[in-house]
Amino acid sequence: MKMQDPQVEATSRAADLADVRVTSSSLMTTGEVADYLRVKERTIYEMVARQTIPFSRATGKLLFPRRLVDAWLEAQTELPAAGIASAPPIYAGSNDPLLEWALRQSGSGLAVLARGSSQGLEDLAAGRAVLAGLHLLDPDTGEWNRAAARSHLPGTSHVLIHWARRTQGLITAAGNPLGIKGLKDAARRGLRFATRAGGAGSTRLFEVLLARDGLTMADLTTLDRPAETHADLATLIETGEADCGIGLQAAAGHLGFLPLVTDESFDLAMTRREYFEPPIQTLLAFARSSPFARRAEHLGGYDLTELGRVLWNG
């Protein structure tokens, strides 16, 4: 697969920094970032015009989050070929039944540490993982994952590869005995919702779907402890601890399922270097096999048409 030349001028918009929690002391002005990088202010304006440095116009003027500038600067650093520790062979990010099965069956050698999409991007950026899975919706644009990747992975060393389109919806008990018609109906009747953790992409999607119905999480009756995975959420419903919850069709199994989103994009982020290394190439090769296709069909709710397509080349 041909990768874009890292010197090619970026054409995407500036990273969406809405999720970055910063204080005023961590934001630098144009003059301050110029002093920090030991360049002239004119150079900073040129870098902003080319979108080659992380910046924000959220307040109407240019500001530069120090944490992202540091991460961007580190990504530009040329290191010696030897003596630098590699990231551990870990997949971090969102829970996906098909991907985690493929990671094991392919012999990729990657361990799974699924703690949510946002945490996975942070682990990847910090060098605590070589691969991160995400499904983060930008509610303003309706775009999946690119804005999150640009925000969490500044610099020019990462790529985003498409894995699958997935179907998410409302999981209910088998046969839907409560006759649940949708989110608004379940909320109005005070039914018990199983939820996911705050950093999970499913939680962000849930909040967007609630907003479309004029609701928030505060309008729901929810369990005290969030489910760690889609399978855990389905189990809470199957055992009667919850009445319903937002989850994957692939995790619903024999339970009831009301589809709400049929084109969610689940994608994989990694460095360019790791893309060409054996663990990820082994995984992608297995994803083109007949056993993999049969597994996806068995689970249900997956569209693999564009698996492997490069979506973003930082």
C-alpha positions, 0 to 999 in steps of 0.5 A, spaced: 500 500 500 503 506 497 503 511 503 503 519 502 510 522 502 510 526 509 513 532 506 506 533 502 503 539 504 497 537 509 490 539 506 486 537 512 483 542 517 487 544 524 486 538 529 479 539 533 482 540 540 475 540 544 477 534 548 484 537 550 483 539 557 488 545 558 489 551 563 491 558 561 498 557 563 498 551 558 496 555 552 502 559 548 501 565 544 504 566 537 510 570 540 511 565 546 511 559 541 516 562 537 520 563 543 519 556 545 521 554 538 527 559 538 524 561 531 521 568 528 513 569 529 513 570 522 515 562 521 510 560 526 504 564 522 507 560 516 507 554 519 500 555 521 498 557 514 501 550 512 497 547 518 504 543 520 504 545 527 498 544 532 494 550 534 487 553 536 482 558 534 477 557 539 478 564 542 478 568 536 486 568 536 491 563 535 493 559 541 498 553 541 497 548 547 504 546 550 502 539 551 501 538 543 506 542 541 511 538 545 508 532 542 509 534 535 516 536 536 517 530 539 514 526 533 519 531 528 525 528 532 530 524 528 533 518 533 539 514 532 537 507 529 539 503 535 538 504 543 531 507 543 526 502 546 520 500 541 513 501 544 510 494 547 506 489 542 500 492 545 493 493 541 490 499 545 483 502 544 476 500 543 473 494 544 471 490 538 469 483 538 472 481 531 478 485 531 480 482 538 478 475 535 483 476 529 489 479 533 489 472 537 487 467 531 492 471 526 498 470 530 500 477 530 503 477 537 499 483 540 496 483 547 489 487 548 488 492 552 481 495 550 480 501 555 476 506 550 477 509 544 480 516 547 485 512 552 487 508 546 489 514 542 493 517 548 496 510 549 499 510 542 501 517 542 505 516 549 508 510 546 505 505 550 502 501 544 503 500 537 496 500 535 489 503 537 482 502 535 477 508 535 470 510 533 469 517 535 464 521 532 465 528 531 458 531 532 459 537 528 461 534 522 458 527 522 465 525 521 468 519 524 475 518 527 479 523 523 478 529 527 480 525 534 486 522 530 489 529 528 487 532 535 491 526 539 496 524 534 500 531 532 506 531 527 507 527 521 508 520 523 501 516 524 496 513 519 489 511 520 487 505 517 479 503 516 477 496 519 470 496 518 463 499 518 459 497 524 452 497 526 450 499 533 443 499 536 439 498 542 440 491 545 434 488 549 432 482 553 431 476 548 425 477 544 424 484 547 419 483 552 418 490 554 416 492 547 422 497 547 421 502 541 427 506 542 431 511 546 426 516 547 421 510 549 426 507 554 427 513 557 420 516 558 419 509 562 425 509 566 428 503 564 434 501 566 440 502 562 447 499 562 452 504 559 460 504 557 465 508 560 466 515 559 472 514 554 469 509 550 466 511 543 460 508 544 459 513 550 460 519 545 455 516 540 450 514 545 450 522 547 449 524 540 443 519 539 440 522 546 441 529 543 437 528 537 432 526 541 432 532 546 435 527 552 441 527 556 444 522 560 441 525 566 434 523 563 436 516 564 436 511 569 443 508 569 447 502 573 452 505 578 458 501 574 459 502 567 460 496 562 468 495 560 466 491 553 460 490 549 460 483 551 459 485 558 454 490 557 450 484 553 451 480 559 448 485 564 442 485 560 441 478 559 442 477 567 436 482 568 441 487 571 439 492 566 433 493 561 437 495 555 443 499 553 447 501 546 452 496 543 454 492 537 449 488 533 455 483 534 455 483 541 447 482 542 447 475 539 440 472 541 438 478 545 433 483 542 436 488 538 434 495 535 439 498 530 440 505 530 447 507 527 449 502 521 455 506 518 459 507 524 466 507 522 471 503 526 478 504 524 486 503 526 491 508 528 499 506 528 505 509 526 507 509 519 513 504 521 509 500 525 504 499 519 510 495 515 512 491 521 510 484 522 504 484 527 500 489 523 501 486 516 500 479 519 493 482 522 491 485 515 493 479 511 489 474 516 483 479 515 483 478 507 482 470 509 476 466 508 476 464 516 476 471 518 470 473 513 466 467 516 467 470 523 464 477 521 458 474 518 457 469 524 457 475 528 453 480 524 453 487 523 460 488 520 461 491 513 468 489 511 468 492 504 473 498 505 478 494 510 485 496 509 484 503 506 488 509 508 483 514 511 488 519 514 496 520 513 498 525 518 
